[in-house]
Protein backbone atom coordinates (compact mmCIF):
# COMPACT_ATOMS: atom_id res chain seq x y z
CA UNK A 1 0.00 0.00 0.00
CA UNK A 2 1.57 3.26 -1.13
CA UNK A 3 1.70 6.27 1.19
CA UNK A 4 -0.12 9.51 0.47
CA UNK A 5 0.44 13.18 1.18
CA UNK A 6 -2.00 15.23 3.29
CA UNK A 7 -2.77 17.28 0.18
CA UNK A 8 -4.35 14.21 -1.46
CA UNK A 9 -7.04 14.17 1.24
CA UNK A 10 -7.59 17.94 1.26
CA UNK A 11 -11.29 18.75 1.04
CA UNK A 12 -13.19 22.04 1.04
CA UNK A 13 -16.92 21.93 1.65
CA UNK A 14 -19.02 25.09 1.42
CA UNK A 15 -22.50 25.62 2.83
CA UNK A 16 -24.82 28.63 2.82
CA UNK A 17 -26.45 29.15 6.22
CA UNK A 18 -30.20 29.21 5.62
CA UNK A 19 -33.09 29.89 8.05
CA UNK A 20 -33.68 26.17 8.66
CA UNK A 21 -30.04 25.88 9.86
CA UNK A 22 -30.33 28.56 12.56
CA UNK A 23 -31.64 29.00 16.07
CA UNK A 24 -33.91 31.81 17.29
CA UNK A 25 -30.93 34.20 17.38
CA UNK A 26 -30.25 33.58 13.66
CA UNK A 27 -27.01 31.79 14.53
CA UNK A 28 -26.06 28.49 12.93
CA UNK A 29 -27.01 25.63 15.24
CA UNK A 30 -23.96 23.80 16.57
CA UNK A 31 -25.40 20.39 15.73
CA UNK A 32 -25.86 21.37 12.10
CA UNK A 33 -22.24 22.51 11.91
CA UNK A 34 -21.03 19.26 13.51
CA UNK A 35 -23.05 17.32 10.91
CA UNK A 36 -21.44 19.25 8.05
CA UNK A 37 -18.00 18.81 9.63
CA UNK A 38 -18.59 15.05 9.87
CA UNK A 39 -19.42 14.92 6.16
CA UNK A 40 -16.32 16.95 5.18
CA UNK A 41 -14.10 14.77 7.38
CA UNK A 42 -15.60 11.58 5.92
CA UNK A 43 -14.88 12.78 2.39
CA UNK A 44 -11.30 13.60 3.36
CA UNK A 45 -10.86 10.21 5.03
CA UNK A 46 -12.30 8.38 2.03
CA UNK A 47 -9.90 10.21 -0.29
CA UNK A 48 -6.97 9.00 1.83
CA UNK A 49 -8.19 5.44 2.40
CA UNK A 50 -9.92 4.84 -0.95
CA UNK A 51 -12.76 3.16 0.91
CA UNK A 52 -15.64 3.77 3.28
CA UNK A 53 -14.72 5.32 6.63
CA UNK A 54 -16.85 5.79 9.73
CA UNK A 55 -16.61 8.27 12.58
CA UNK A 56 -14.80 6.85 15.62
CA UNK A 57 -14.38 10.00 17.72
CA UNK A 58 -14.78 13.75 17.75
CA UNK A 59 -12.34 15.79 19.80
CA UNK A 60 -13.18 18.93 21.71
CA UNK A 61 -14.88 21.38 19.37
CA UNK A 62 -14.83 24.99 20.47
CA UNK A 63 -17.13 27.58 18.97
CA UNK A 64 -15.04 30.75 18.75
CA UNK A 65 -17.54 33.07 17.09
CA UNK A 66 -21.15 32.75 15.96
CA UNK A 67 -21.95 31.94 12.36
CA UNK A 68 -24.88 34.02 11.18
CA UNK A 69 -27.81 33.48 8.85
CA UNK A 70 -26.63 34.19 5.30
CA UNK A 71 -22.96 33.46 6.01
CA UNK A 72 -21.12 31.02 3.78
CA UNK A 73 -19.08 28.51 5.72
CA UNK A 74 -16.03 26.76 4.36
CA UNK A 75 -14.88 23.58 6.05
CA UNK A 76 -11.30 22.65 5.21
CA UNK A 77 -10.44 19.06 6.10
CA UNK A 78 -7.27 17.00 5.69
CA UNK A 79 -5.75 13.85 7.13
CA UNK A 80 -3.02 14.66 9.67
CA UNK A 81 -1.92 11.10 10.44
CA UNK A 82 -2.74 7.53 9.53
CA UNK A 83 -2.54 4.81 12.15
CA UNK A 84 -3.15 1.10 11.52
CA UNK A 85 -6.85 1.19 10.63
CA UNK A 86 -7.73 4.80 11.43
CA UNK A 87 -6.96 8.34 10.35
CA UNK A 88 -7.01 11.61 12.26
CA UNK A 89 -8.55 14.49 10.32
CA UNK A 90 -8.18 18.18 11.15
CA UNK A 91 -10.84 20.65 10.20
CA UNK A 92 -10.77 24.43 10.11
CA UNK A 93 -14.11 26.19 9.71
CA UNK A 94 -14.36 29.68 8.25
CA UNK A 95 -17.44 31.90 8.14
CA UNK A 96 -17.65 34.48 5.38
CA UNK A 97 -20.11 37.33 5.13
CA UNK A 98 -20.00 37.94 1.40
CA UNK A 99 -21.66 41.41 1.33
CA UNK A 100 -19.22 42.81 3.92
CA UNK A 101 -16.23 40.80 2.71
CA UNK A 102 -15.35 39.58 6.21
CA UNK A 103 -13.98 36.08 6.78
CA UNK A 104 -13.52 34.73 10.31
CA UNK A 105 -12.21 31.41 11.60
CA UNK A 106 -15.03 30.09 13.74
CA UNK A 107 -14.04 26.52 14.64
CA UNK A 108 -11.39 23.87 14.50
CA UNK A 109 -11.53 20.23 15.48
CA UNK A 110 -10.01 16.79 15.06
CA UNK A 111 -12.13 13.80 14.09
CA UNK A 112 -10.97 10.18 13.97
CA UNK A 113 -12.29 7.81 11.31
CA UNK A 114 -11.87 4.05 10.91
CA UNK A 115 -11.64 2.36 7.50
CA UNK A 116 -13.96 -0.57 6.79
CA UNK A 117 -14.24 -3.22 4.11
CA UNK A 118 -17.53 -4.19 2.46
CA UNK A 119 -18.32 -6.54 5.37
CA UNK A 120 -17.83 -3.86 8.01
CA UNK A 121 -14.43 -5.15 9.19
CA UNK A 122 -11.60 -2.75 9.90
CA UNK A 123 -8.83 -2.65 7.31
CA UNK A 124 -5.36 -1.14 7.10
CA UNK A 125 -5.02 2.38 5.73
CA UNK A 126 -2.25 3.93 3.62
CA UNK A 127 0.61 5.64 5.42
CA UNK A 128 0.54 9.45 5.53
CA UNK A 129 3.71 11.16 4.33
CA UNK A 130 3.89 14.76 5.59
CA UNK A 131 5.99 17.19 3.57
CA UNK A 132 5.71 20.75 4.88
CA UNK A 133 6.71 21.97 8.34
CA UNK A 134 3.03 22.45 9.22
CA UNK A 135 2.16 18.93 8.05
CA UNK A 136 5.03 17.48 10.09
CA UNK A 137 3.94 19.38 13.21
CA UNK A 138 0.34 18.15 12.82
CA UNK A 139 1.62 14.61 12.18
CA UNK A 140 3.83 14.65 15.30
CA UNK A 141 1.05 16.08 17.47
CA UNK A 142 -1.42 13.45 16.25
CA UNK A 143 0.20 10.69 18.30
CA UNK A 144 -0.12 12.75 21.50
CA UNK A 145 -3.75 13.60 20.67
CA UNK A 146 -4.44 9.91 19.99
CA UNK A 147 -2.91 8.85 23.30
CA UNK A 148 -5.02 11.45 25.12
CA UNK A 149 -8.19 10.22 23.36
CA UNK A 150 -7.37 6.62 24.31
CA UNK A 151 -6.73 7.54 27.95
CA UNK A 152 -9.97 9.53 28.20
CA UNK A 153 -11.95 6.65 26.67
CA UNK A 154 -10.38 4.13 29.07
CA UNK A 155 -8.59 2.24 26.28
CA UNK A 156 -5.07 3.15 27.41
CA UNK A 157 -3.44 3.42 30.81
CA UNK A 158 -1.75 6.78 31.44
CA UNK A 159 1.54 4.99 32.15
CA UNK A 160 1.52 3.63 28.58
CA UNK A 161 1.19 7.09 27.00
CA UNK A 162 4.88 7.51 26.23
CA UNK A 163 4.49 10.57 24.01
CA UNK A 164 2.36 12.42 26.56
CA UNK A 165 4.70 11.52 29.41
CA UNK A 166 7.69 12.76 27.41
CA UNK A 167 5.86 16.02 26.70
CA UNK A 168 5.01 16.64 30.37
CA UNK A 169 8.40 15.58 31.72
CA UNK A 170 10.18 17.78 29.17
CA UNK A 171 8.09 20.75 30.37
CA UNK A 172 9.20 20.15 33.97
CA UNK A 173 12.91 20.27 33.18
Secondary structure, 3 states (H helix, E strand, C coil): CCCECHHHHCEEEEEECCHHHECCCCEECHHHHHHHHHHHHHHHHHHHHCCCEEEEEECCCEECCCCECCCEEEEEEEEEEECCCEEEEEEEEEEEECCCCEEEEEEEEEEEEEEECCCCCECCCCCECCCCHHHHHHHHHHHHHHHHHHHHCCCCCHHHCHHHHHHHHHHHC
